[in-house]
Amino acid sequence: MIKSRICEILGLKYPVFQGGMAWIADASLASAVSNAGGLGIITSINTDTEAVREQIRKCRELTDKPFGVNIMLQAPNADEVAAMVAEEGVKVVTTGAGSPVKYIQMWKEAGIKVIPVVPSVAIALKMQAAGADAVVAEGAESGGHVGELHTMSLIPQVVDALDIPVIAAGGICDGRGAAAAFMLGADAVQIGTRFLAARECNVHQEYKDKILKATDISTIVTGKSLGHPVRSLKTPFSKKLARMEEDPSVNREDILSFGSGALRKAVQEGDRDGSYMAGECAGMVKEVEPAASIVEDIILGAERIIEQFCDTKIINQ
Ligand code: TUI
């Protein structure tokens, strides 16, 4: 069975994290992943801090296994959520879209394992020096807010630079991707897009349908002109956003207000003016299935491939 030091550190059966997808990753999805032996993660991007607290308490009722909370550092209530997770005795925190350095001491004193998401070696080194227990290195194949580097080159460079465990994210969808990430030196994988189609994932049916219909070329990155590149499914809405960014007569405020609140609209309403954030591997997601089947398929698939590969001299016959 595939195990790594992150399984020991966090008390996991399998080295599989579920991405803390903003507006999406609730107690239902996180507890299902944790019960399956992975690390379920609750998003803190929700209506407000108290709603996140409720999700944490609900998750505890649904699982006795470890789970985490993701804190999106650009959220207006990030300070409040950072304090709340310590009060609630959450065991694992991942962070995104910024530097969590100012919270790390408080979290460590509360016994929290701190795992920042990083897009580069320089930021990964900064997090290790600040006391992070591990990092998620996220390639630009991923959905949502993306960095510049891609998984294939990012992971081995972060692995070489750091002593702490590295979790690979971005473009990983099944056992093949997970096996590749382990070969690059990752201690675990983080998966978001495939969990959008989990039975326990409470996104609007329209969101799931769009993921199931996606192909390899179904995503687009918008928001580069705003300094917040975001990968989402190509829709009339995201294509219009891309055109606005290319049009010199459209100003920054108009682009910001056009995109504002769009992720929530997609997740809760299946709205045509929604932003359907998804990774490049959306084209590989073909069915709605229980989160436990997804976790098992990824781990058993990776094990099978690695075993077969070790017995083979001529590859891919
Ligand atoms: O955070 C993510 N992905 C996200 S957040 C999100 S919420 C959102 N909602 C509406 C519009 C836009 C976003 C959706 N997807 N991934 C983790 C991630 N973090 N990727 C890249 C980074 C990152 C970037 C810069 C982490 C740290 C950093 O700088 C740290 C420093 O030291 O400055």
Residues whose N, C-alpha, C, O or C-beta is under 5 A from the ligand:
A	BS01	TUI	A22 M72 T95 G96 A97 G98 S99 V117 V118 P119 I123 E138 G143 G144 H145 V146 G147 V230 L263
